[in-house]
Amino acid sequence: MKAHELRELSMTELEARLNDEKKALTEYKFSKAVAGQIENPARIKNTRREIARLHTIINETKGA
């Protein structure tokens, strides 16, 4: 999701999405460790960026 779309969500929705992204990242890392490779290695990078984006928006919301 784009940052402006995430800013429209409520705090509970943001935190739920953050938890989902963290679980997905854990699964990607686990499958990479076990299988040695994954279908799309860019997913790890994109998921990490999405987590950072969510953290930023949550902190902005809390600070406002």
Summary of the structure (lengths in Angstrom):
residues: 64
radius of gyration: 13.4
end to end distance: 21.7
largest distance: 44.0
contacts: 151
relative contact order: 0.18
helix: 80%
strand: 0%
